[in-house]
Structures are given as C-alpha cells and as structure tokens.
Amino acid sequence: MSTIVKTAINPYQDQEFLERAFLRLCEIRRTIQELQKEEETIREWAQFYAEEYLLNGEKAGIFEVNGQTVSISLNYRKVYQYPDELVRLEEELKRKKKESELNGTAKLVAVNRYLVFKF
C-alpha cells in the first residue's frame, strides 16, 4: 500500500495564484460598483412597488421572487438636524481627536490595509 503525501501550497508563495485572486477581486469590485449605480437608479421605484403592491399597508411580508423566498420589511431611519450648539461641540470633538492623533496622546491600536479601486 503506497501513501501519497500532499503538500499544502502556501498561496502567498504562488504568484500565479495571487495574480488570479487580484484579477478576480478587480472584476468583483467593478461588478459591485456597476450594481450599486443600478441600485441607486431603481431603488425608489422598487420601494414604491413593494409598499403599494406587495405589502399593501403591512410592515412586512414573505414573498417568492424569481423562485426564491424573500422576507421584505418596511423600515424607517430618522434623520435629525441638531441645534447649532451640538454641531459646534461635535466639530470641536473632531478637532480635538485630530490634535490628539497628531501630538501622540491618542493610542494607535490598529492599522487596517485595504485596496481602493477606481474605474
């Protein structure tokens, strides 16, 4: 009986694998951006349709959409305009945070890396 030993390849050492991953990420990000633009265009119409024709005054419902079961609910996000005093305090806090970062009194706890794609 012979034993076949499989060696695990470290993907960080396989340049072709890494290149394929990078190219695929580019494709995915491009598709996401295109879909987000389309979503912005049709969101209001789809929301109106869901409210008027699917939910009919209800707050939520379960529907079949293109053969898939989908739970749809109508949620609200409140938007407030705060008094000038609070806006000034918020701006002062942002300024103080930035000063703290610059003078070293703020403790750096992490640095996150990420790629930015612009198409």
N, C-alpha and C positions, 0 to 999 in steps of 0.2 A: 504494500500500500504506500503510495507516494504522497507526500504532503506538499501542497502548493502554498508558498508563502507570498502573500500580497503585501507589498509595501505601500503605506499610505504616502501619497504625494502631498507635500505642503503647497497649497495653492499660491502662497506668496513667493514661491521659488519657480513658478511656472509662468513665464512671461506671456506665452500664447493664451493661457487660461485667463490671466489678468487682463489682457487686451480684449478678449471676448467679453469679459464682465464689464469693462469700461464702455465698450461699444453698445452693449445691451442697455446699460444704465442710461447712456445718451438717448437711445431710442425710447426708453420708458419715459424719461423726463420730457422729451419732445411731445410724446403722445399725451402725457398728463397736461402739459400746457395747452395743447390744442383742445382737449376735452374740457378744461376749465373755461376757456374762452367760449366754447359752445354752451356750456352750462350757464354762464352769465347771461348769454343771449336768451335762452329759453326758460330760465328759472321762474320768472314771474308768470309766464303763461301756464307752465306746468302747475305752479302753486294754485293759480286761479281754477284750473281744471279740477285739481284734487279737492279743493274746498267746495266748489259748486256742484260737481258731478259725481265725485266718488264719496266724499264724506257727508254731504247733504246735511250740514249743521252739526254733525257729530265731531268729537275731538280726535277720534282715532278709529281705525278700522283695518281689517286684514283683507287683502285683495290678491288675486292672481294676475301677475303682469308677465306676459310672454312666457307662460308656463312656470313661473316661479312665484312662490308665496312671499308677499311683501307686507309688512306691517307699516302703515302710514299714520302718522300723528301730526296734528297741527300744534306747534309750539310757538311761544312768543318770547322775544327778547326785548326788555325795556331799555330805552336809551334815555339817559338823563343829561340835562345841562346843569352843571353845578354853579353855585354862587362864585363870584369873582374871587372872594377870599380863599375858597378852597382851591381854585385854579392856581392862584399865586403860591399857596402852600405846596401844591404838587410840583410846580415848577422849581420852587426853592429846594425841595427834597431831591429832585433830579439833579440840580446843580451841585448840591452837597454830596450826593453819591459820586458824581463825576470827580469832584475835588478829592474825595476820599480815595478813589481809584488812582488818581494822579500823584497824590502825596504819599501813597503807600499805607495808609491806615486801613484800607479795605483789604480783606484777606482773599487772595485768589484761590478758589477751591477747585476749579477745573477749567480746561481749555478744550473746547469741542471743535473738531475739524469737520468741514463739510465742503462739498463741491458746489459751485454755482454755475449753472448753465444758462446762457442767454442765446436764444435762437432768433 
